[in-house]
């Protein structure tokens, strides 16, 4: 019988691969420096990695204008501001979903009709860990930083992830 001398393999339900010493190559060194991550996530303020002057747009502006501004500023989100107050956020994803057919340039849509009103915000003194928690739990990608009604910046998932990776690399090299 072919393969009769092969050992039986257990299914993943019967064996946890993380408990198997052979699961990872022997020269793999995984470092999860709790103290470095704790310091980063609990003590470092969101403003240290935030965009301090995020791109803005008015609610009456067209989606076409918003898309042009995103391209100009290399931004994936615009804060929607009226009378110097944050009233919403417009992301590139919002824009893509709003455009209904090929050739539509967004000129017939107003930002107010596409934006997410009353976005979740964070305070400038809040730690990166709080921002990471809000981003993951609430499923958003950008958090405006607001203090006493004044916009102080914008933090996104990408820079938080980059900060975590940089801290892990630094800890591994140190």
N, C-alpha and C positions, 0 to 999 in steps of 0.2 A: 504494500500500500504506500503510494508516494507521500512523503512528508510524515510518515509515522514516527520517525526518530526526532522530529522537531518538538521543542517544549511547548506546552500549552501556554497561551497568553491569556492573562486575566483581562476582563473588560474594565473600563474606567470606573464603573460602578463598584467593582470589587477591590480596586486598588487606587490609592491616591498617588498620582505621579509626583506630587511635591514631596512625598515622604520617601521616594525612591532615590537612593544615593546616586544611581546611574542616570538619573533624569537630566542632570546638568553636566556639561563637560567638567572634568576634574580641575581645569585651570580657571574656571569661572569664579570670580570673586564678587559677590553681590554685597553692597554696602548700603545699609539704610541707617544713616547716622541720625538717630532721633534728636539729639541735641541741636544739630545744625538745622534740621527741618523745623523743630520747635521754635528756635530763635527766629528763623525766617517767617514762619507762619503766624507766630504769636506776638512778635515784637516789632517786625518791620511794617511800617505804615504803607498803605496802598499808594500814597503819593510818590513813593520812591520809584515806582515803575509805571506810573500813570502818564498819559499824555496831558500836559498841563494846560494847553490851549487847544481843546478839541474843536473840530470843525462844527459849525452850526448852520442852521437854515431856518427860514420862517415857515409857518404853517400854510401860508397862501402861495408859496413858491411851487412851481411845477415839479413833478417827479423828474422830468428831463433836466431841470436845473440842479436838482439834488444829485442825480447821477453824475453830472458834469463836475460838481463840487467834490464828490467822492473821488472821482478820477484825479482831479487837480491836487487834492490833499493826500492822495494814497490812503484814503480812509475807508473803512468798512462800515462805519456808522456815523451819522450826523445827529447832533443834539438839536431838537426842534425847540426854538426859543421864541417867545412872544413877550414883549415889554420886559425884556431882560430876565424872564423867568422860564425855567425849564418846563415845557408842557408835554414833551414826548421825545421819542427816539426813532430814527429811521435807519434801518440796517440794509445792507445790500440784499439780504435775503427777502426782506419786506418788498423791496423794489422788484426783484425777480418774480415773486409770487403775484404781484399786482399787475404786471404786464401780461395781457391775455393772449396776444397773437403776434406772430412774426411781423416785424416792421413797426410795431408800436414803440415809439420813443419816449413814452411817458409824458408827453406834452399836454395831454388832456386831463391828467390826474393831478390833484393838489396833494402836497405833502400831508396835509391834515387827514386826507382820506386813506392814507397808506400807513402812516406812522403808528407806533405803539404809544398810546397816551399814558401819562403818569407812570413812567418807568420806575423800576426798583432803583433806589439810589443807596449810596454809602457815604459815610462821613470821612473827611480827610485823615482823621486820627485812627480810624479803624485799621486793624492788622490785615495783612494779606490773607490769612486764614479765613477771616470772615468773608472777604470778597470771594475766595475760592468756594466757600460753602454756599453763598448766595448764587453764584454762577452755576454750580452743579445742581443744587436742589431746585432752583427755580427755572433751570433750563434756558437761561439767557447767556449771551456771549459778551455783552458789554454792560458795565455799570457806571453811570454818571456819578461823579464825586461832587456832593453838594453840601455846603455849610451855610446855615442861616439863609437859605434860598438862593445863594450865590454859587454858580458853577465853578468848581475848583479843578476839574479834570475829568478824565475818562479812563477807566481801567478795563482791560479785556482779558479773555482766557489765555491767549497766546503769551503775552508777557509774564503772566503768573507761572505758566508752565515752564517758560524759559528760565525764570528765576529759580524754580525748584530744581531743574536739571543742572543749572550752573552751581547751585549749592551742593548737589550730590557729587558733581565732578570735582569741585574744590575740596570737598571732604575726602574723596577717594585719593586725591593727589597729596593731601596734607598728612 
